[in-house]
Amino acid sequence: MSRVALLQQLMCVSALLSTTPERQLQKLVVEYEKFQRERLPVCTHERGELVETSCTIMDLKNVGVGQFWKVRAGVRRRSAVHQD
């Protein structure tokens, strides 16, 4: 079994902070369904073996320290949902 690494860049912190947790969860579920439906089959085909898990690396390069502490709870919620 193989694992694919996904790189995500946190683009717009203000948009993340102004969105409700429920809306963030809805978007996360849609993205996860897309991941299962589109990305995993392509990764499986390319690797030639079953790929059914992933490791997400979040790039926080343009996020300041003050902003990081504001988005930390959201990042933790996303992480918890991904692990369940």
C-alpha positions in Angstrom: 0.0 0.0 0.0 1.3 3.4 -0.9 0.6 6.9 0.4 0.4 10.1 -1.6 1.7 13.4 -0.2 -0.5 16.4 -0.8 0.9 19.9 -0.5 -1.6 22.6 0.4 -0.9 26.3 0.7 -3.0 28.4 3.0 -3.8 31.2 0.6 -6.3 33.6 2.1 -6.2 33.8 5.9 -8.9 36.5 6.1 -11.3 34.4 4.1 -10.7 31.4 6.4 -11.3 33.5 9.5 -14.5 35.0 8.2 -16.0 31.7 7.3 -18.1 29.8 9.8 -16.8 26.5 11.2 -19.8 24.7 9.6 -19.0 26.1 6.2 -15.3 25.2 6.6 -16.4 21.6 7.4 -18.7 21.5 4.4 -15.9 22.6 2.1 -13.5 20.1 3.7 -16.0 17.2 3.1 -16.4 18.3 -0.6 -12.6 18.4 -1.0 -12.2 14.9 0.6 -14.9 13.4 -1.6 -13.1 14.9 -4.7 -9.8 13.5 -3.3 -11.3 10.0 -3.1 -13.2 10.2 -6.4 -10.5 11.8 -8.6 -7.0 11.9 -7.0 -6.7 8.5 -5.4 -7.6 6.6 -8.6 -5.0 8.6 -10.6 -2.3 8.0 -8.0 -3.2 4.3 -7.9 -2.9 4.1 -11.7 0.4 6.0 -11.8 2.0 4.0 -8.9 0.7 0.7 -10.3 -0.4 -0.3 -6.7 -3.3 0.6 -4.5 -3.0 4.1 -3.0 -5.7 4.7 -0.3 -4.1 7.1 2.2 -2.4 10.5 2.1 -0.2 12.8 4.1 -1.0 16.5 3.8 1.7 19.1 4.3 0.4 22.6 4.8 2.6 25.5 3.6 2.2 28.4 6.0 4.9 30.5 4.4 2.9 33.7 4.0 1.1 33.4 7.3 2.3 35.6 10.1 2.7 34.5 13.7 -0.4 36.5 14.8 -2.4 35.0 12.0 -1.2 31.5 12.7 -2.6 31.5 16.2 -6.0 32.7 14.8 -6.2 29.9 12.2 -4.7 27.2 14.5 -8.0 25.9 15.7 -9.3 25.6 12.1 -6.2 23.7 11.1 -6.6 21.3 14.0 -10.3 20.7 13.1 -9.3 19.9 9.5 -6.6 17.6 10.7 -9.0 15.7 13.0 -11.6 15.3 10.2 -8.9 14.0 7.9 -7.8 11.4 10.4 -11.3 10.1 11.1 
